[in-house]
């Protein structure tokens, strides 16, 4: 398993691959993880020493050259964003290290995980060098690809024995031009968490809206409409608490608050910053509403955040396009309310959630996303690919 994102990183990708690595041995597959020793500075803020991984896992590390700084200079000079370049600095040593591991450990299958998108190149190089079957796992859809990138990208996808995505609708984004290729769907999912200690941060009489996770600049228009709705909602909901959990959120949130002249004296507002994963889950269970929002370019992704919210019975408010995969999941699982990105619609949804606090979840549907079941599905693909190429 070639994983840029792996503990001690606390990221959606890290949690996806950690859980797969935990469950694979129970199903007859022994994972060997190759991850990065010195990830880009962006990921340093995601480090979480509390994440536990089995001690018996074989974990190796490669070293990344600082290509992201070169990329920033190129971006500034050319105004061109090259999706694959920022993390290409990990390619040389990762290929070298992985080749040695494959030969020494008699590896049966290469499982290359995306993000970053340069992982596709690593997987293809290793397949050519070792003649081992390759599966490329796409956790995220690609951004805009330029001509040469698209050529490399298409070649890697066609050369892989199998490509997996988290949703079926993401496949066309990965393929771009609709060329035939082998694809399977391995969604994100949830795990049964052990009992975590409760941190009583909010009093029971409060109406608490909690958001956990990253917020990116292109998400600001959605956040603005949400806060415009909060501006009106706070006038009638006197016990309102709005809490954001995540790193460096103030850089995006504070300018919006200033622009729309949101009066923070009318309700309790908390920017809680980065917190350990188990602490986040504890606070999610204390909320009255858990918030999720995504822009249109992520309509085809079904990320891990919605699965984190399954650890409580709290309703979810999704500010999402109607066709968004997360919106479909919320409706099918009866997790809460999906509303379009419009202040009036968001306000109406908030007022409804004040009165309607409980949604009977559809666990017949949701249990399909238990990560143990997902790992079983992945193992069947592993077995099929290895048997076919033996």
N, C-alpha and C positions, 0 to 999 in steps of 0.2 A: 504494500500500500504506500504510494507516494503521496504524502499529505503535507502541504505547506502549513495548513492550519491543524494544529494538534496541541494538546495540553503542554505547557501551562496556559496556552491561549484559551480564553473564554469567548468563543465566537460560534455562530451557527454551524460553520463547517467543522470546527473542532469537536463539537458535541455530536454531530452526525457520525464522524469517523471513529471517535472514541467508543461510541456505543456499538458500532459494527465490530470493532476490534475486540470488544468484551464478549460479544455473543458468538462470533465465528468459531472459536474453539469448541463450543458445545455442539456444533453442527459439523465437526470433522475437518475444519479448515484452520490452519495455524497462521495467523497474520504476522507479517514482518513489516514494521513501520519504518519508513525513511522520511524524516521531517527536517525542518530547517533549524539550525542552531542559533542563528543571528537574524531573525526576521526583520523586515522593514520597521522603522520607528513607529509607523502607524499602529502596528500590532502590539507595541509595548504597553499601550494603555489597556489592552484586553487581557493582560496576564492575570491569572487568578490561581494563587498557590493552593487554594482549598479544593481544587478539582482533583478527584481521586481516580487513578487508573490502576489496573491490576499489575502487580509487581512482576508477574511472569511474562509480560509482553516483551517481545524482542523489538527494541526501539533503537534506531541508528539516526545519526544527524549528518547533514551536509552543511556547507557554508555558502552564504550568499554574498556575491560581490555587490557593491553599492550602486547598481544600475539605475535605481529610482532617482538618484540625484542627476544623473546624465539625462534621464527622461524629462525631468523638470526643465532643464536648460533647452532641450529640443522643443518641448511644448511652448516655451516662451518665445523662441526664435521663429518657429514655423507655424504656430497656432494649430498644430495638428496633434490630435490625441491618438496614440498608437496603443491599442488595448493590450497587446501581448508584451510590449517592451518593458514596462515598469519593473517587472519581476524576472526579467530574463537573466539577471545576475546569478540566479541559483541553478541555471541549466548546466554549466560545465561540471561543477563538483558533484551535483546530484546524479548526473549521468554516470560519471566515473565511479562514484560510491555505489550506486544501484547495480551497475554491471558487476562489480566485485561481489556484492551480496547475492545476486542472482546465481552466480557461478558457485559460490561457497555453500549457500544454503539450499541449492537445488530447487529453486523456486519454480512452481508450476504455472503461475499466472501473474501478469502485471496489472495492477489496479491503480490507475493514475487519476487523481482527483482534481477537479477544476472548481475552484479558484486557487491560484491565478491561472489565466488562460494559457500561459507558457507551459503549463503542465502537459498540454496536448503534445507539444513538441518533444518533451522529455519521454513521454510514453512511446511515441513513434520511433524515436532514435533507439530506445532500448529494445523495442520489438525487432527492429532491423538487425541490431547487433547480436541479440540472443536467440532469435527465432521463437520466443515465447509468445503465447497469445496475449492480447491487450484488450482491456476494458477501460474506457474513458468515462468517468462519472462527472456529469455536468450539474453542479448544484445551482448555478446561476446562468442566465442567458448572456450571450456576448453583447457588448456595446457595438458601436459602429466600427466596422472593419474596413481598412483600406486595401487597395488592390493586391499587393503582395501578401498582406496578412490573410486575405480571403483565400488566396491560392494555397498558402501553407495550411490554413485551417481546414479547407476542403480535403486536402490530401491526407491530413491526419485522421479526419473522421472516416474517410473511405478505407484507410489502412487498418483502423481498429477492428478487432473481431466483433466488438459490441460497444455501443455508446448508450449510456443510461442518463435519463433526465428525471427531475422530480415530478414533472407533470407531462402528460401527453402533448398538451398544447405547446410546451417549450421546444418540442422536437423541430418544428418548422423554423423557429428562431435560430436554432443551432445549425440547421441545414442551410438556411438562408435561401438558396436557389432551388430547394426542393429536390436535390439529387438523392437517389436511393442509397440507403445505408442501413446497417443493422442497428435497431434501437430497442430499448426496453425502458420501463418506468420503475424507478426505485424512489418512492416518495420520502419526504421527511416524516417524522412521526414523534411519538411521545414515549417516555419511559416511566415506569412505576418508581417514583422517588421514595427513598427511605424517609422515615419520620424526621422532619427538620424542626429545629427549635424556633418557636414563634417570637417575633420581635414586634411588640405592641407599639406601633408608631402612630396609629390613628385610633381615636376614640370611636366607640360603636355608634354614637348618635350622629356622626358626620356622614355626609354623602361624598365618598372618596372616588375620584377618577384617577386611575394609575396608568401611566405609559412606561414601558421598559424597552430599552434598546437604543440603537443608533438613530440619529436624525441627520439627513444629508441636505445640502443646500437646495437641491431641486425639489425637495419635499416641502419647502417653505410655504408655497401657495396654499397647500392643504392645511397646514398648521395655522396659517393666518385665518382661514375661514372657520376653523374650529374655535380659535380664540375669540373671533367676532361673535360666535354663538355663545361662548362662555360669558362674554361681556354682558349679554342680555340675561342669560340663564342665572348668573350670580345675583341679579336683583331680586329674584323670587326664591332662590335656593340659598338661604342664609347660612346654612351649615356646610357649605361646599368646601372641599379640599381638592386641589389639583396637584398631582405629584408626578414629576418626570424623573426616571431613573436611567442614567446613562452618561457616558463620558462626553464632555465638551458641548453639551446641548445648549448652554447659555449663549454660545456664539450665534446660533440661529434664532433661538427663542427671544432673547432680550431685544434685538432690533425690531421684531414684530410687535412686541408689547409696547414699545415706545411709539411705533408708527401708528398703531390703532388706538393709542391712548387708553390702554386697559388699566383700570384702577385696581391695583392689587390689594387695596384696603377693603374691598367688598367681599373678598373670600381669602381662604388660606392657600397660598401658592408655595410649592416646594420644588427646588431643583436639587435633587439628592446626589447627583453625580454617579460615578462608578461604584457599584457594589458587587460583592461576591454573588455567584449564581444562586446559591441556596437562600441567601438573604432576599434576593429579588423575588423568588418563588414565594417566600413567606409573606412579603408585602402584597403580592398579587392576590393572595387568599384573603387579605384584609380589605380589599377594595370593594366598592359598590358597583363599579364599572371598570372593565379593562379596555383600554383604547388601542386600536391598531389602525394605521393609515398607510397607504402606498400610492405612488404615482402610476400613471398609465403604462409606463415602460416596464413595470413589474407585474403586469396583469397575468403573465404566464407562469409566475413563480408561486410556489406554496412554501413559504419560509418556515423557520422553526418557531417564530414568535407565537403564532396562533396555537402551537402545541404546548408551549409553556403555560399559556392561559388555561389549558385543560386541567391543570393541577388544582383548580378551585371551581366552585359552582357559580362563580360570579359571571354575570352576563357580559358579553363582548359588544362594544360599539365599533363597527368597522366603517371607516370613511373610505369607500372603495368604488371603483367602477363596477357596474352590474356584471360584466363578463370576467372580472378578476377571479382567479382561482381561489384566493382566500375568501372572497365574497361567497362563492359557490359552496365552499367548505363550511362557512358559518351558517348558511341557510340549510344545507343538508344535515349538519349536525345539530341544528336548532340551538346554536350557542348564544344568540343575541340578535342584534339589529344591524343591518347594512344600510347605509345612507349615502347618497351622492355627495360630492364635494360642493356643498352649497350651505351658507350659514343658516338659512331658514330651515332647510331639511335637517341639518345637524341639531338645531335647537329643538325641533319637533321630536327627534329621536331621544334627546336628553330628557325632555319632559315625559316622554312615554316610559323611559327607564326609571324615573322616580316612582312611578305607579306600579310598574311591572318589573319586579326584582328577580323572578325565578323563571328560567326556561328549562323545560324537560328535555334533557339532552338525548340525542339519538345514538346510544352506545352500540347498537347493532352496526351502524355505519362507522362510528369512531374507532371501534376495536380493530378494524382493518389497518389502522395506522399505528398500532402498537409496534415499537421498533423490533421486538423479538420476531413478530410475524414478517416484518419487512426484511430482516436478516435472512429468514428462511427462504424468502423469494429470491434474494440475491444469491444465496448458495445454490439454488437450482440453476441459476444462470451460470455460475462458476462451473458447476459440474457439466453442464451442457457444452460450454465452450472448450473445456479441457478434453472432454471425451471426443469432441468433434475434431480436435487438433492433435490427438494422440496417434 
